Amino acid sequence: MTISRAHDVLLLGAAGSSGRLLAREMVGRGLTIQLAGRRLEPLTQLTEELAGFETAVDTVVVDVTDSAELRAAAAEARLVVTAVGPFVRYGAAVLDACLAVGACYVDIANEFTAVRDVLGRSAQAEACAITAVTAAGFGSGGIESLVLGLVEELKEAAVSVQVATVPANSHASPGVRETIAAMMPIGALTYVDGELVRAPFGTGATMLSFAGTRRTMLPVPTGDLEVARLISGAANVTAYSADPTQRVDDDGFSYAYAEVITASGRRLVAEARVDDGVGAGAAFAAEVARRVLVGVPVGAWTPGQLFGKDLFPTVTDATVTPLSEEPV
């Protein structure tokens, strides 16, 4: 990217829990940013908190539902990073603004419809000479890394993939709960023989263990489902998340899990563990943003498609553990 603009990054949703961490991670990487949100006061406070970094930080009040306001702010940046969810409600408007003004786009979405919609607009992104990256958060980032690693190790085509994420209890923020609520009406989505199959929410529950704790896991319409399908090529894919109504004592860590099965019956399973899922997601998204600014192919992508399996564990210090290899 060689466009000269006032800021490297316009950060939407900067005053939220993820946005504040993203801001710190990006200024720590030397990126100039404009903090954007609906109210000036928390943005000004965050600017003061970032004063110790030798990087230019500015603020702007932006309502993402106001297209003119959004485009004006996006036109001042080389890249727009959005932490405003639910992305199924607000993501398309942000991408529209980026396409209109020629700014690149990165989101931390993990809703199936939102992720799929961004990836479905690759031709538009190419025509506007921008790069759009979706699902640059902890869950999808960890899952992509795990699935890519397992497929690489198996050295044969995957026919079935199951993935799951478990955030620490402390990360069940209002924003996360709002996103879950937005996904529930969609129901349980899975890929069966290459076709999307819909069922009532709660259908297909299973049990998985994390750090010795058994958890009820539900098939959910997250972006992880689409990410796992794309990165593996498997025709049968299920993405699970912890039952939001079940509260269990956890160990304070956040987990991503992946299982890959091949036609010959080989099965590999691995999990990634991080100390802080929200913080790891912010570090990962900030590094994705930095690399997009350095220069990557135009079009719409997931982080794994652009940067491979090693970026996530390198940036987040995730502990990756192989769990089993056995015939099925």
VENBEL-V169528 format. One record per residue. N is the residue number from 1. SS is DSSP state (a for helix, b for strand, c for the rest). OMEGA is omega in radians with two decimals (none if undefined). D_FIRST is the distance of its C-alpha to the first C-alpha in whole Angstrom. Layout:
# VENBEL-V169528
n = {N	N}
ss = {SS	SS}
omega = {OMEGA	OMEGA}
d_first = {D_FIRST	D_FIRST}
This chain:
# VENBEL-V169528
n = {1	2	3	4	5	6	7	8	9	10	11	12	13	14	15	16	17	18	19	20	21	22	23	24	25	26	27	28	29	30	31	32	33	34	35	36	37	38	39	40	41	42	43	44	45	46	47	48	49	50	51	52	53	54	55	56	57	58	59	60	61	62	63	64	65	66	67	68	69	70	71	72	73	74	75	76	77	78	79	80	81	82	83	84	85	86	87	88	89	90	91	92	93	94	95	96	97	98	99	100	101	102	103	104	105	106	107	108	109	110	111	112	113	114	115	116	117	118	119	120	121	122	123	124	125	126	127	128	129	130	131	132	133	134	135	136	137	138	139	140	141	142	143	144	145	146	147	148	149	150	151	152	153	154	155	156	157	158	159	160	161	162	163	164	165	166	167	168	169	170	171	172	173	174	175	176	177	178	179	180	181	182	183	184	185	186	187	188	189	190	191	192	193	194	195	196	197	198	199	200	201	202	203	204	205	206	207	208	209	210	211	212	213	214	215	216	217	218	219	220	221	222	223	224	225	226	227	228	229	230	231	232	233	234	235	236	237	238	239	240	241	242	243	244	245	246	247	248	249	250	251	252	253	254	255	256	257	258	259	260	261	262	263	264	265	266	267	268	269	270	271	272	273	274	275	276	277	278	279	280	281	282	283	284	285	286	287	288	289	290	291	292	293	294	295	296	297	298	299	300	301	302	303	304	305	306	307	308	309	310	311	312	313	314	315	316	317	318	319	320	321	322	323	324	325	326	327	328}
ss = {c	c	c	c	c	c	b	b	b	b	b	b	c	c	c	c	a	a	a	a	a	a	a	a	a	a	a	a	c	c	c	c	b	b	b	b	b	c	c	a	a	a	a	a	a	a	a	a	a	c	c	c	c	c	c	c	b	b	b	b	b	c	c	c	c	c	a	a	a	a	a	a	a	a	c	c	b	b	b	b	b	b	c	c	c	c	a	a	a	a	a	a	a	a	a	a	a	a	a	a	a	c	c	b	b	b	b	c	c	c	c	a	a	a	a	a	a	a	a	c	c	a	a	a	a	a	a	c	c	c	b	b	b	b	c	c	c	a	a	a	a	a	a	a	a	a	a	a	a	a	a	a	a	a	c	c	c	b	b	b	b	b	b	b	b	b	c	c	a	a	a	c	c	a	a	a	a	a	a	a	a	a	a	a	c	c	c	b	b	b	b	b	c	c	b	b	b	b	b	c	c	c	c	c	c	b	b	b	b	b	c	c	b	b	b	b	b	b	b	c	c	c	a	a	a	a	a	a	a	a	a	a	c	c	c	b	b	b	b	b	b	b	c	c	c	c	c	c	c	c	c	c	c	b	b	b	b	b	b	b	b	b	c	c	c	c	b	b	b	b	b	b	b	b	c	c	a	a	a	a	a	a	a	a	a	a	a	a	a	a	a	a	a	a	c	c	c	c	b	b	b	b	a	a	a	a	a	c	c	a	a	a	a	a	a	a	c	c	b	b	b	b	b	b	b	c	c	c}
omega = {-3.09	-3.13	3.10	-3.14	-3.01	-3.06	2.97	-2.98	2.85	-3.11	3.12	-3.08	-3.02	-3.07	3.11	-3.09	3.09	-3.11	-3.13	3.10	3.08	-3.14	3.14	-3.12	-3.09	3.10	3.06	3.08	3.06	-3.14	3.03	-3.04	2.95	-3.14	-3.08	3.09	-3.07	-3.10	-3.06	-3.00	3.13	3.09	3.10	3.10	3.12	3.09	3.12	3.12	-3.12	-3.05	-3.12	3.12	-3.12	-3.10	-3.11	3.10	-3.14	3.13	3.05	3.06	-3.11	2.99	-3.05	3.07	3.10	-3.01	-3.14	3.12	-3.13	3.14	3.13	3.12	-3.13	-3.11	-3.13	-3.07	3.04	-3.06	3.03	3.03	-3.08	3.05	-3.08	3.10	-0.03	-3.06	3.08	3.14	-2.98	-3.03	-3.06	-3.14	3.12	3.11	3.07	-3.14	3.13	3.11	-3.09	-3.04	3.09	3.07	3.08	-2.94	3.00	3.03	3.08	-3.07	2.97	3.03	-3.04	-3.08	-3.10	3.14	-3.13	-3.13	3.11	-3.12	3.12	-3.12	-3.11	-3.14	3.08	3.13	3.11	-3.12	3.14	3.09	3.06	3.02	3.07	-3.13	-3.14	3.09	-3.14	3.13	-3.06	-3.02	-3.12	3.11	3.11	-3.13	3.09	-3.12	-3.13	-3.10	3.10	3.13	-3.13	3.12	3.11	-3.13	-3.11	3.11	3.00	-3.01	3.08	3.07	-3.11	3.13	2.98	-3.14	-3.12	3.02	3.09	3.05	3.04	3.13	-3.07	-3.08	3.09	-3.07	3.06	3.13	3.10	3.14	3.11	3.11	3.10	3.13	3.14	-3.11	-3.01	3.13	3.13	-3.13	3.13	3.10	3.01	2.97	3.09	-3.09	3.07	-3.12	3.07	3.10	-3.12	3.09	3.11	3.14	-3.10	3.09	3.04	-3.14	3.08	3.10	3.04	3.14	3.05	-3.10	3.09	3.14	3.11	-3.11	2.99	-3.10	-3.09	2.98	-3.06	-3.14	3.13	3.04	3.11	-3.14	-3.12	3.12	-3.13	3.11	-3.11	-3.00	-3.10	-3.03	-3.10	3.13	-3.10	-3.04	3.03	3.06	-3.12	2.96	-3.12	3.10	-3.07	3.13	-3.10	3.09	3.11	3.05	-3.14	-3.09	3.11	3.12	3.02	-3.01	2.88	-3.01	3.08	3.04	3.13	3.10	-3.13	-3.13	3.14	3.09	3.07	-3.10	3.06	-3.13	3.10	3.05	3.05	-3.13	3.07	-3.13	-3.03	-3.07	-3.13	3.11	3.10	3.10	3.13	3.12	3.14	-3.13	3.13	3.12	3.03	3.13	-3.13	-3.11	3.06	3.13	3.10	3.09	3.10	-3.13	3.06	-3.07	-3.14	-2.98	2.82	3.11	-3.13	3.10	-3.13	-2.90	3.05	-2.99	-2.97	-3.06	-3.07	-3.12	3.14	-3.07	-3.00	-3.04	3.13	3.00	-3.12	-3.06	3.00	-3.05	-3.13	2.95	-3.06	3.06	3.11	none}
d_first = {0	4	6	9	11	14	13	10	12	15	18	20	24	23	27	28	29	26	24	25	25	21	21	23	21	17	19	20	17	16	14	15	16	18	21	22	25	28	30	30	32	31	27	29	31	28	26	29	29	26	27	28	24	23	20	19	20	21	23	23	26	24	26	24	27	27	24	24	24	21	19	19	18	15	14	14	11	8	9	13	15	19	22	24	27	28	25	28	28	25	22	22	22	19	17	19	17	14	14	16	14	10	9	9	12	14	18	21	23	26	28	29	28	25	23	25	24	20	20	22	19	17	18	17	14	13	15	13	9	9	9	13	15	18	21	19	23	26	28	25	24	27	28	25	26	30	30	28	30	33	32	31	34	37	35	37	36	36	38	38	36	36	34	35	34	36	35	37	39	38	35	36	35	35	32	32	36	35	32	35	37	35	35	38	39	37	40	39	37	37	36	40	40	36	37	36	40	40	43	44	43	44	45	45	45	45	46	43	44	42	43	47	46	47	45	45	42	41	39	36	34	31	27	28	31	28	26	29	30	26	26	30	30	34	36	37	35	36	35	37	37	39	42	41	45	46	46	46	46	43	42	39	37	34	34	32	35	34	37	37	40	40	42	44	45	43	41	39	38	36	35	33	34	32	34	32	30	28	27	26	24	22	22	20	18	17	16	14	12	11	10	8	6	7	6	8	10	10	13	15	16	18	17	20	19	16	17	21	24	24	21	23	26	24	23	26	29	30	33	33	37	38	41	43	43	46	47	47}
